[in-house]
Amino acid sequence: MTKKTTPAIDRSIYPMPMFINLVVNDLAAAEALYAKAGFVTLATIPGPDGLPSLVHLRREKYQDILMMKGTPERGTASASFAAGDVDLVVCLANK
């Protein structure tokens, strides 16, 4: 049996040199997609209706994503970060 050797998730609070902000229609679906890539939920903040409106995800140190519920608008900005051997496109295809 192969032993998993990925590092443990660092749940400490520290200054982050960069992270991305995503606006998504469906927080639960987006959270599930990133969970397939090894991200964990560090914090969830409810909105006025009591449902989650903001989710903070982390995979490894400095690999943080802040997702907010809303209507995404197409744009030209992008962000990159190291994700090890995880291909998010493959995760989407297997959804």
C-alpha positions in Angstrom: 0.0 0.0 0.0 1.3 3.5 -0.9 1.6 5.9 1.9 0.3 9.5 1.3 3.2 11.9 1.8 1.5 15.3 1.2 2.1 17.8 3.9 -0.5 18.6 6.6 -2.6 21.6 6.1 -1.1 24.6 7.9 -4.1 26.2 9.7 -2.1 29.0 11.3 -2.9 32.6 10.5 0.0 34.4 8.8 0.5 37.3 6.3 0.0 36.0 2.8 2.0 37.5 0.0 -0.8 36.7 -2.5 -4.1 35.0 -2.7 -7.0 35.0 -5.2 -10.6 36.2 -4.7 -13.3 34.4 -6.7 -16.9 35.4 -7.0 -19.0 32.2 -7.6 -22.7 31.5 -8.1 -22.6 28.2 -6.0 -20.3 28.2 -3.1 -21.0 24.6 -2.2 -20.2 23.4 -5.7 -17.0 25.5 -5.9 -15.9 24.3 -2.4 -16.4 20.7 -3.4 -14.4 21.1 -6.6 -11.4 22.6 -4.7 -11.7 19.9 -2.0 -11.1 17.3 -4.8 -7.8 19.2 -5.4 -6.8 18.9 -1.7 -8.1 22.3 -0.4 -9.7 22.4 3.0 -12.1 25.1 4.4 -10.4 27.3 7.0 -13.4 29.6 7.6 -17.0 30.1 6.4 -18.8 33.4 7.1 -22.6 33.6 6.8 -24.4 36.3 5.0 -27.5 38.1 6.3 -29.7 35.1 5.4 -27.6 32.8 7.5 -26.2 30.9 4.4 -22.5 31.0 3.7 -21.5 34.1 1.8 -17.7 33.8 2.0 -15.4 30.8 2.2 -11.6 30.7 2.9 -9.8 27.7 1.4 -6.2 26.5 1.8 -4.2 23.7 0.3 -0.6 24.4 1.3 1.1 27.4 2.8 0.4 30.4 0.7 -2.1 28.5 -1.5 -5.2 30.4 -0.3 -8.5 31.1 -2.1 -11.2 33.5 -0.8 -14.6 32.7 -2.5 -17.5 35.1 -2.2 -21.1 34.3 -3.3 -22.3 36.5 -6.1 -22.7 36.8 -9.8 -19.3 36.3 -11.5 -18.4 38.8 -14.3 -16.1 37.8 -17.1 -12.8 39.7 -17.1 -9.2 39.5 -18.2 -7.5 39.0 -14.9 -5.9 35.7 -13.8 -3.8 34.4 -11.0 -1.4 31.5 -10.8 -0.1 29.5 -7.9 1.7 26.2 -7.4 -0.7 23.3 -7.0 1.8 20.4 -7.0 0.7 17.5 -9.1 -3.0 18.4 -9.0 -4.7 19.4 -12.3 -7.9 21.3 -11.6 -9.0 20.7 -15.2 -9.0 17.0 -14.5 -10.9 17.6 -11.3 -13.6 19.5 -13.3 -13.8 16.8 -16.0 -14.4 14.2 -13.2 -17.1 16.3 -11.6 
